[in-house]
Amino acid sequence: MAIPFLSIVIPAYNEETRISLTLRAVLDYLRAQEYTWEIVVVDDGSVDATSAFVNSVVDIDDRVRLERIPHGGKGWAVRHGMLAAKGELRFMCDADLAMPIPQLSRFIDPMSEGYDVVIGSREGAGARRYDESASRHLRGRIFNLVVRLLAVRRFQDTQCGFKCFRSAAAEELFASQRTTGFGFDVELLYLASKRGLRVLEMPIEWHHQKESTVRFVDAFLMLRDVIMVRLRDARGDYGK
C-alpha cells in the first residue's frame, strides 16, 4: 500500500465493550475524507474478544490493521503502533473515543504551519470537559503540577489521549521512549522539548467515560514514571 496521509493508532486492552463503537465512528468519519488513511489497532495482550472484533473489520476493509503484542501497558502499545504505522501524520486515539472524532481535523490543520506535534488539552481557554467527577479532575491537576515541577512546565494537560505527530517526529520520539505505562506522554513531551520540536497544545471537547481503565494506583505509577524520565536524562540515556 502507498504511504497513507494519516495513520490512526488505537491502543486496546480488553476493550470488547467499546472498540466496536469506536471503530465504527472512526471509520464513518475517515471514509468521508479525501485523504488516504489507515487504522492500526494494537491489542495489548487482551484476553477478551477485542482482537476477534477487529479482525472482523479487517476482513471488510484492509485499511484497518491489527497488531497483537504481549501485554505491556498503554505506553508500550502506543509505541508499537506508532512505529508500525506508515502515515505522514500519526494520530494517537484512545479506545474509548472520549473526544468526538470530527475534532481530528483540528489536529491536522496546524501541521501546515510547521508544528511537529499537536496535543489535545482538556484544560485552558476553549476546552470543555463533560461528566468528570471533581475528585478525578483534582487528581489530574495535582499530577500536572508535579509534571510541571519535575519535567515539562509549559503544558497544561500532558495526559490527554489524543495527540498527532509528523512521521519524522513520531519515529524519533517513540524510538527513544522507555516508559511502558500511563506516564509515557510525559516522556514524549519531555523529549520533544529537549530536542526542540514544535509542539502545539490545543483545547478540545472531552467526555469522561465511566468505564475508564485508569485506576487510582496508576497515579502513583505515573509519578514514578515522571521521576524515571529525569533519572534517565541525568544518566544520558536520551543523548545530548
Secondary structure, 3 states (H helix, E strand, C coil): CCCCCEEEEEEECCCCCCHHHHHHHHHHHHCCCCCCEEEEEEEECCCCCHHHHHHHHHCCCCCEEEEEECCCCHHHHHHHHHHHCCCCEEEEECCCCCCCHHHHHHHHHHHHHCCCEEEEECCCCCCEEECCCHHHHHHHHHHHHHHHHHCCCCCCCCCCCEEEEEHHHHHHHHHHCCCCCCCHHHHHHHHHHHCCCCEEEEECEEECCCCCCCCHHHHHHHHHHHHHHHHHHHHCCCCC
